[in-house]
Amino acid sequence: MPTNKRESLIFTIIMCFCMVLWMSIYNVARVNGWEFSLKTIVDAWVGFPPAYIVAMLLDVFVASRFAKWFAFRFLVTPGKSSPRAITLSISTMMVFPMVLFMSLYGALEAFTHVGDPSMILPTWIGNIPWNFVAALPWNLLIAGPLSRWVFRRAFPVGTVLAEPIAA
C-alpha cells in the first residue's frame, strides 16, 4: 500500500486505469448483448478518457475518504489489524461509492446518446447491481493485486519522496 500522498496518487492512477478500463469493456459488452469483440474494446476505449477523469476525481475526493473512514471506524484498527485486513477493508469499501457514482455517470452518458431524460433514473438503478457484481471481485482479485504489484515494481518502498528535496 502507498505510504505517502505522492505514492497514493500514483497508485490511484494505476488502480483507476485497471478498474475503469475493465468496467468500460464490461458495460459495453453488457449493453451489446454480452458481445466481447474487438468492436467492444474499441467502443470501451473511446469512452474511456472522460470516464477515467470522472473516476479519478471521485476516487480522490469522495470514495477514498469514505472508504478509509468507514474501514477504520467499523472494520479495522490501525496497529492491531493486519496490513492485509486493512487493504481488503479499504478496497472493499471503495467499491460501494464508486459503483454508485460511476453507475450514475454511465446512465448520464447513455442519456447523451438516447436523449430521453426519463431513462436516467431507471438506468442508474438498474446498473448498480450489475456493476457491483463485476467491480467487487475484479477489484479484490485482479485489479488490486495487479496494481499493487505494478506499483511496487515501478516504485520500491522509499523511492517516492513525501517532500521534494530542496536544492
C-alpha positions in Angstrom: 0.0 0.0 0.0 1.1 3.6 -0.6 2.9 5.2 2.3 2.5 8.9 1.5 0.3 11.2 -0.6 2.5 11.1 -3.7 2.5 7.3 -3.6 -1.2 7.3 -3.1 -1.8 9.5 -6.1 0.5 7.2 -8.3 -1.3 4.1 -7.0 -4.7 5.7 -7.7 -3.7 6.5 -11.3 -2.8 2.8 -11.8 -5.7 1.4 -10.0 -8.3 3.6 -11.7 -6.8 2.7 -15.0 -7.4 -1.0 -14.3 -10.9 -0.6 -12.9 -12.2 1.9 -15.4 -10.8 0.0 -18.4 -12.4 -3.3 -17.3 -15.7 -1.8 -16.2 -15.9 0.1 -19.6 -15.4 -3.1 -21.5 -17.8 -5.0 -19.2 -20.5 -2.4 -19.6 -20.2 -2.0 -23.4 -20.3 -5.8 -23.7 -23.3 -6.0 -21.4 -25.2 -3.3 -23.3 -24.4 -5.1 -26.6 -25.8 -8.5 -25.6 -22.6 -9.8 -23.9 -20.6 -9.5 -27.1 -16.9 -9.5 -26.4 -15.2 -8.5 -29.6 -12.7 -6.0 -31.0 -15.6 -3.6 -31.6 -16.5 -3.9 -27.9 -12.9 -3.0 -26.9 -12.7 -0.1 -29.3 -16.1 1.3 -28.1 -14.9 1.0 -24.5 -11.6 2.7 -25.3 -13.4 5.6 -27.0 -15.4 6.2 -23.8 -12.5 5.6 -21.5 -10.9 9.1 -21.2 -13.9 11.0 -19.8 -14.8 8.0 -17.6 -11.3 7.8 -16.3 -11.2 11.5 -15.4 -14.5 11.3 -13.6 -13.4 8.1 -11.7 -10.1 9.7 -10.7 -11.9 12.8 -9.3 -14.5 10.6 -7.5 -11.7 8.4 -6.1 -9.6 11.2 -4.8 -12.3 13.5 -3.4 -15.1 11.1 -2.4 -14.6 7.3 -2.5 -11.2 7.0 -0.8 -12.2 9.3 2.0 -15.4 7.4 2.6 -13.6 4.0 2.3 -10.9 4.9 4.8 -13.3 6.5 7.2 -15.7 3.5 7.2 -12.9 0.9 7.3 -11.1 2.5 10.2 -14.3 3.3 12.1 -16.0 -0.1 11.7 -13.8 -2.8 10.3 -10.2 -2.5 11.2 -7.9 -0.9 13.8 -4.5 0.6 12.8 -1.7 -1.1 14.7 -3.9 -4.1 15.6 -5.3 -5.3 12.3 -3.1 -6.9 9.8 -2.0 -5.0 6.7 -3.9 -7.5 4.6 -7.1 -6.9 6.6 -6.7 -3.1 6.2 -6.1 -3.4 2.5 -9.1 -5.7 1.9 -11.3 -3.5 4.0 -10.4 -0.3 2.2 -10.5 -1.9 -1.2 -14.0 -3.4 -0.5 -15.3 -0.1 0.8 -14.0 1.7 -2.3 -16.4 -0.3 -4.4 -19.6 1.0 -2.9 -19.3 4.7 -3.6 -17.5 4.1 -6.9 -20.3 1.8 -8.2 -23.0 4.2 -7.1 -21.3 7.3 -8.7 -19.9 5.6 -11.8 -23.3 3.9 -12.5 -24.8 7.3 -12.4 -22.1 8.5 -14.8 -23.0 5.6 -17.1 -26.7 6.5 -17.0 -25.9 10.1 -17.8 -23.6 9.1 -20.6 -26.3 6.8 -22.1 -28.7 9.7 -21.9 -26.4 11.7 -24.2 -26.9 9.0 -26.8 -30.6 8.3 -26.3 -31.8 11.8 -25.4 -34.6 10.7 -23.1 -34.2 12.1 -19.6 -36.8 9.7 -18.1 -34.4 6.8 -18.7 -31.6 8.2 -16.4 -33.0 7.1 -13.0 -34.1 3.5 -14.1 -30.9 3.0 -16.0 -28.8 4.2 -13.0 -30.7 2.0 -10.5 -30.6 -1.0 -12.9 -26.8 -0.6 -13.5 -25.9 -0.6 -9.8 -26.3 -4.4 -9.1 -24.7 -5.3 -12.5 -21.7 -3.1 -11.8 -21.4 -4.2 -8.2 -21.1 -7.9 -9.0 -18.5 -7.1 -11.6 -16.5 -4.4 -9.7 -16.1 -6.1 -6.3 -14.4 -9.4 -7.5 -12.4 -7.5 -10.2 -11.2 -5.1 -7.6 -10.2 -7.7 -4.9 -9.0 -10.5 -7.2 -7.4 -8.8 -10.3 -7.1 -5.0 -10.3 -6.0 -4.5 -6.7 -3.3 -7.2 -6.7 -2.1 -6.3 -10.2 -2.0 -2.6 -9.3 -0.1 -3.2 -6.1 2.4 -5.4 -8.0 2.9 -2.9 -10.8 3.2 0.0 -8.3 5.8 -1.7 -6.1 7.9 -2.9 -9.1 7.9 0.6 -10.5 8.3 2.3 -7.2 10.0 0.2 -4.5 9.4 1.3 -0.9 11.3 4.5 -0.1 11.8 5.7 -3.7 8.9 8.1 -3.9 9.6 11.0 -1.6 6.9 12.6 0.5 8.5 16.0 0.1 10.8 17.2 -2.7 14.4 17.8 -1.8 15.3 21.5 -1.8 18.3 22.4 -3.9 
